Amino acid sequence: MSQTSLNAYVIIATKGRAAVVHELLTWLQNQTLAPTHVVVVGSEARDVTNLDQHPSVLEGKATVKVATHAGSSHQRNVGVEVAKQFGLLGEVPSFAVFMDDDFRPDGTWLEAAQKKFQSQPDVVGITGHVLADGAQGTPLDTPDALVYLRGQKPPEPHWASGATDRPMESLFGCNMAFRDTAIRQCEFDEALPLYGWQEDQDYSSQASRWGRNIYTPDCRGVHLGSKSGRTSGLRFGYSQIANPLYLIKKGTMSKRKAYKFIARHLAANTVKSIGRFRYPNVDYPGRLRGNVRALLDLASGRCDPRRILEFV
C-alpha cells in the first residue's frame, strides 16, 4: 500500500458570483490538509471583484485569473494550466480538485481525498457525499450548509450518497478530484459551452481509461445551488438534448444513459411548465422551448452543443 504524499490543487470556475467564491476561499483556509494552491478562474473582471484582496491571494496561496470567455470547460482548462505553474503535474505526485464556487466542503475533504488516492493506487477519480443539494430545489445558504455538515440535520436523498465506497460512471462536477495521471491525459471538452452540462460525465469517462472512478462517503459537502450566474432556460434546455447526443458520438456516454436523460428532462420540463406546477426559481418553460429547438435541429441535422452560443 503506497503512502506517497500527494499535493492538492483546487480549481474553481466562477461566473457572476464573486462574493460566493470569496466565501469558498475562506472555507478552504480551514481544510485539515491545506491546498498546495487554489486557482480561481472568472470569465470577466466582475466575476472576481475584490478577490485579489482575499488573504489567500495576498499570501500567495491562491491565484485569480480571467479567462478569454465564459464556459465551465474552458475555465477549468485554464485553471489546470495555471495550476501547472505551481507544481501540478510536476515531480511531486498530485491531484486536482474541481469545485463549484457554491460547494461547501467539510474541513477534511482534501485530507480524505488524499488518503483515498494513497490507499487505492488504481483510483484516478473521486467524488464525495453531497449531504444536500440546493440545485435540486430551493437554493441553500451557508447556515444551511453548516447545519448539514455538523450533523444537526440528516443528509437529503441524493444520487451521490451512501455509506460505502462504490464505482461511479460519472463523478459529480461540483466536487470531484482526479489524480495527476488522469489530468495529464484528459481535457474538459470546450465543445460543451457555457454551463457545460455533462462535462463531468465526459471527463470522468476519459479518466476511466487510466483507472477507477469512485464515490466515497469520506469526502462530504453541501452544494448550495446558487441561481445567480446560471445560463438561461432556453440554452440549458437545448443542452439537455444536444450535449448527451454529442457525447454518444464521442463515446463518453452510453446511448442508454443519454436517452434516459433526454426522456426524463423532456417529461419533467413539460409537466413543470404547466401553470399550476410552475416553479418560481426555475425557467421550465424556457427549458422546454430549448428541448424542442434541439429536437427540431436534430431532425434537420443541425443539432450541436455550440448552437446555444447563437441564442440571445
C-alpha positions as CSV (number, residue, x, y, z in Angstrom):
1,M,0.0,0.0,0.0
2,S,1.5,3.3,-1.1
3,Q,1.6,6.2,1.3
4,T,3.3,8.7,-1.0
5,S,2.2,12.2,-0.2
6,L,0.2,14.0,-2.9
7,N,-0.2,17.7,-3.3
8,A,-3.7,19.0,-3.6
9,Y,-4.7,21.7,-6.1
10,V,-8.2,23.3,-6.1
11,I,-9.6,24.8,-9.3
12,I,-12.7,26.9,-9.2
13,A,-14.5,28.2,-12.3
14,T,-16.9,31.0,-11.5
15,K,-19.2,33.4,-13.2
16,G,-21.3,36.2,-11.6
17,R,-20.6,35.1,-8.0
18,A,-17.6,37.0,-6.7
19,A,-19.0,37.0,-3.1
20,V,-19.8,33.3,-3.3
21,V,-16.3,32.3,-4.4
22,H,-14.8,34.7,-1.8
23,E,-16.5,32.7,0.9
24,L,-15.3,29.4,-0.6
25,L,-11.7,30.6,-0.4
26,T,-12.2,31.3,3.3
27,W,-13.7,27.8,3.8
28,L,-10.6,26.3,2.1
29,Q,-8.4,28.0,4.6
30,N,-9.8,25.7,7.2
31,Q,-9.0,22.4,5.5
32,T,-7.1,19.9,7.6
33,L,-4.9,19.4,4.5
34,A,-4.0,22.8,3.2
35,P,-4.3,23.0,-0.6
36,T,-0.9,23.4,-2.2
37,H,-2.5,26.1,-4.4
38,V,-6.0,27.3,-5.3
39,V,-6.8,28.8,-8.7
40,V,-10.0,30.8,-9.3
41,V,-10.9,31.5,-12.9
42,G,-13.6,34.0,-13.9
43,S,-14.9,34.8,-17.3
44,E,-14.6,38.6,-16.9
45,A,-13.3,41.1,-14.4
46,R,-16.5,41.4,-12.4
47,D,-16.6,37.7,-11.7
48,V,-13.5,38.1,-9.5
49,T,-14.2,41.5,-8.0
50,N,-12.2,42.1,-4.8
51,L,-10.8,38.5,-4.8
52,D,-7.3,39.9,-5.2
53,Q,-7.7,41.2,-1.6
54,H,-8.6,37.8,-0.1
55,P,-5.9,36.7,2.4
56,S,-5.2,33.5,0.4
57,V,-4.4,35.6,-2.6
58,L,-2.3,38.1,-0.7
59,E,-0.3,35.3,0.9
60,G,0.4,33.7,-2.5
61,K,-1.7,30.6,-1.7
62,A,-4.3,31.4,-4.4
63,T,-4.3,32.9,-7.9
64,V,-7.1,34.7,-9.6
65,K,-7.3,34.5,-13.4
66,V,-9.7,35.9,-16.0
67,A,-10.3,33.6,-19.0
68,T,-10.8,34.8,-22.5
69,H,-14.5,33.8,-22.5
70,A,-17.2,32.2,-20.3
71,G,-17.6,28.4,-20.1
72,S,-17.0,26.0,-17.3
73,S,-15.0,23.6,-19.5
74,H,-12.8,26.4,-20.9
75,Q,-12.3,28.0,-17.4
76,R,-11.4,24.7,-15.8
77,N,-8.8,24.0,-18.6
78,V,-7.4,27.5,-17.9
79,G,-7.3,26.6,-14.2
80,V,-5.3,23.5,-14.9
81,E,-2.8,25.4,-16.9
82,V,-2.3,28.0,-14.1
83,A,-2.0,25.2,-11.5
84,K,0.8,23.7,-13.5
85,Q,2.8,26.8,-12.8
86,F,2.6,25.9,-9.1
87,G,3.6,22.3,-9.4
88,L,0.5,20.4,-10.7
89,L,1.8,17.6,-12.9
90,G,5.4,18.3,-11.6
91,E,7.8,15.9,-9.9
92,V,5.7,15.6,-6.7
93,P,2.6,13.4,-7.1
94,S,-0.6,15.5,-7.1
95,F,-4.3,15.6,-7.6
96,A,-6.6,18.4,-8.8
97,V,-10.0,19.1,-7.2
98,F,-12.7,20.8,-9.2
99,M,-15.2,22.5,-7.0
100,D,-18.2,24.7,-7.9
101,D,-18.0,28.1,-6.3
102,D,-21.2,27.3,-4.4
103,F,-19.9,24.0,-2.9
104,R,-19.1,24.0,0.8
105,P,-16.7,21.1,1.7
106,D,-16.3,19.6,5.1
107,G,-13.0,20.6,6.7
108,T,-11.5,17.1,6.0
109,W,-12.4,16.9,2.3
110,L,-8.9,17.3,0.9
111,E,-7.3,15.1,3.5
112,A,-9.9,12.4,2.9
113,A,-9.3,12.5,-0.9
114,Q,-5.5,12.4,-0.4
115,K,-5.9,9.3,1.8
116,K,-8.1,7.6,-0.7
117,F,-5.6,8.1,-3.5
118,Q,-2.8,6.9,-1.3
119,S,-4.5,3.8,-0.2
120,Q,-6.0,2.8,-3.6
121,P,-3.4,3.4,-6.3
122,D,-5.8,2.2,-9.1
123,V,-8.3,5.0,-8.3
124,V,-8.0,8.0,-10.6
125,G,-11.2,9.9,-9.8
126,I,-13.2,10.7,-6.6
127,T,-16.5,12.3,-5.8
128,G,-17.9,12.8,-2.4
129,H,-21.1,12.6,-0.4
130,V,-23.4,15.5,-1.2
131,L,-25.4,16.0,2.1
132,A,-27.8,18.4,0.5
133,D,-28.2,19.9,-3.0
134,G,-29.9,23.3,-3.5
135,A,-29.8,22.8,-7.2
136,Q,-32.5,20.1,-6.8
137,G,-34.9,22.6,-5.4
138,T,-34.7,25.7,-3.2
139,P,-31.2,27.1,-3.1
140,L,-29.3,26.8,0.3
141,D,-27.2,29.3,2.1
142,T,-24.1,29.0,4.4
143,P,-26.1,28.5,7.6
144,D,-27.9,25.6,5.9
145,A,-24.6,24.0,4.9
146,L,-23.3,24.2,8.4
147,V,-26.4,22.5,9.8
148,Y,-25.9,19.5,7.5
149,L,-22.1,19.4,8.0
150,R,-22.5,19.5,11.8
151,G,-25.0,16.6,11.7
152,Q,-27.8,18.7,13.1
153,K,-29.9,17.7,10.1
154,P,-29.8,14.3,8.3
155,P,-28.5,14.2,4.8
156,E,-31.0,14.6,2.0
157,P,-31.6,11.8,-0.6
158,H,-29.1,12.2,-3.4
159,W,-27.5,10.0,-6.1
160,A,-24.1,10.9,-4.7
161,S,-24.6,9.4,-1.3
162,G,-24.3,6.1,0.6
163,A,-22.3,4.6,3.5
164,T,-19.6,2.8,1.4
165,D,-17.2,3.4,-1.4
166,R,-18.6,2.3,-4.8
167,P,-17.6,2.6,-8.5
168,M,-19.0,5.6,-10.4
169,E,-19.6,6.0,-14.1
170,S,-19.7,9.8,-13.7
171,L,-18.4,11.9,-10.9
172,F,-20.3,15.0,-9.7
173,G,-18.9,18.1,-11.2
174,C,-19.5,20.3,-8.1
175,N,-16.9,18.2,-6.1
176,M,-14.6,15.9,-8.0
177,A,-10.9,15.1,-7.7
178,F,-8.6,13.5,-10.3
179,R,-5.1,12.0,-9.9
180,D,-2.3,13.7,-11.9
181,T,-2.1,10.6,-14.2
182,A,-5.6,11.4,-15.5
183,I,-5.1,15.1,-15.6
184,R,-2.1,14.6,-17.9
185,Q,-4.3,12.8,-20.4
186,C,-7.7,14.5,-20.1
187,E,-9.2,17.8,-21.0
188,F,-12.6,19.4,-20.5
189,D,-14.4,19.5,-23.8
190,E,-14.9,23.1,-24.9
191,A,-17.4,22.0,-27.4
192,L,-19.7,21.9,-24.4
193,P,-20.0,25.6,-23.9
194,L,-21.2,28.0,-21.1
195,Y,-22.7,25.9,-18.3
196,G,-21.1,22.8,-19.9
197,W,-23.8,20.4,-18.9
198,Q,-22.5,16.8,-18.6
199,E,-18.8,17.9,-18.9
200,D,-18.3,15.9,-15.7
201,Q,-19.6,12.7,-17.4
202,D,-17.3,13.4,-20.3
203,Y,-14.2,14.0,-18.2
204,S,-15.0,11.0,-15.9
205,S,-15.3,8.8,-18.9
206,Q,-12.0,10.0,-20.3
207,A,-10.3,9.4,-16.9
208,S,-11.6,5.9,-16.6
209,R,-9.1,4.8,-19.3
210,W,-6.4,5.2,-16.6
211,G,-8.1,3.8,-13.6
212,R,-11.3,3.6,-11.5
213,N,-13.7,6.4,-10.6
214,I,-15.3,6.1,-7.2
215,Y,-17.8,7.7,-4.9
216,T,-16.6,7.9,-1.2
217,P,-18.6,9.0,1.8
218,D,-15.3,10.2,3.4
219,C,-15.4,13.4,1.3
220,R,-18.5,15.3,2.5
221,G,-20.0,18.6,1.5
222,V,-23.1,20.7,0.6
223,H,-24.0,22.1,-2.8
224,L,-25.8,25.4,-2.3
225,G,-27.3,25.5,-5.8
226,S,-26.9,29.3,-6.1
227,K,-29.1,30.5,-9.0
228,S,-27.0,33.6,-10.0
229,G,-24.6,33.1,-12.9
230,R,-26.5,30.2,-14.4
231,T,-27.3,30.0,-18.1
232,S,-30.8,30.8,-19.5
233,G,-33.6,28.3,-19.5
234,L,-33.6,28.2,-23.3
235,R,-29.9,27.5,-23.5
236,F,-29.9,24.9,-20.8
237,G,-32.9,23.1,-22.3
238,Y,-31.1,22.9,-25.6
239,S,-28.0,21.5,-23.8
240,Q,-30.2,18.9,-22.1
241,I,-30.8,17.3,-25.5
242,A,-27.7,18.3,-27.6
243,N,-25.0,17.5,-25.1
244,P,-25.9,13.8,-24.4
245,L,-26.3,13.3,-28.2
246,Y,-22.8,14.8,-28.7
247,L,-21.3,12.5,-26.0
248,I,-22.9,9.4,-27.6
249,K,-21.0,10.2,-30.8
250,K,-17.8,10.9,-28.8
251,G,-18.2,7.7,-27.0
252,T,-18.1,9.1,-23.5
253,M,-21.8,8.5,-22.7
254,S,-23.8,5.3,-23.4
255,K,-26.9,5.5,-25.6
256,R,-29.0,4.1,-22.7
257,K,-27.9,6.8,-20.3
258,A,-28.3,9.6,-22.8
259,Y,-31.7,8.6,-24.0
260,K,-32.8,8.2,-20.3
261,F,-31.6,11.7,-19.6
262,I,-33.4,13.1,-22.6
263,A,-36.7,11.4,-21.9
264,R,-36.6,12.4,-18.2
265,H,-35.9,16.0,-18.9
266,L,-38.5,16.3,-21.6
267,A,-41.1,14.9,-19.3
268,A,-40.1,17.0,-16.3
269,N,-39.9,20.2,-18.3
270,T,-43.3,19.6,-19.9
271,V,-45.1,18.8,-16.6
272,K,-43.4,21.7,-14.7
273,S,-44.3,24.2,-17.4
274,I,-48.0,23.7,-16.7
275,G,-49.4,26.6,-14.9
276,R,-50.3,25.1,-11.6
277,F,-47.0,23.3,-11.3
278,R,-44.9,26.4,-12.1
279,Y,-41.6,26.8,-10.1
280,P,-40.6,30.4,-9.4
281,N,-36.8,29.7,-9.2
282,V,-36.5,27.7,-12.5
283,D,-37.5,28.6,-16.0
284,Y,-39.0,25.3,-17.0
285,P,-41.0,26.8,-20.0
286,G,-37.7,28.1,-21.3
287,R,-36.1,24.7,-20.9
288,L,-38.9,23.1,-22.7
289,R,-38.5,25.5,-25.6
290,G,-34.8,24.6,-25.7
291,N,-35.6,20.9,-25.7
292,V,-38.0,21.4,-28.7
293,R,-35.5,23.6,-30.5
294,A,-32.8,20.9,-30.1
295,L,-35.1,18.2,-31.4
296,L,-36.0,20.3,-34.4
297,D,-32.3,20.9,-35.1
298,L,-31.7,17.1,-34.7
299,A,-34.3,16.5,-37.4
300,S,-32.6,18.9,-39.7
301,G,-29.1,17.7,-38.9
302,R,-28.1,20.9,-37.2
303,C,-28.1,19.8,-33.5
304,D,-24.8,20.7,-31.8
305,P,-24.0,21.9,-28.3
306,R,-22.3,25.0,-29.6
307,R,-25.6,26.3,-31.1
308,I,-26.5,27.8,-27.8
309,L,-23.9,30.5,-28.4
310,E,-26.1,31.8,-31.2
311,F,-29.1,32.2,-28.9
312,V,-30.0,35.5,-27.3
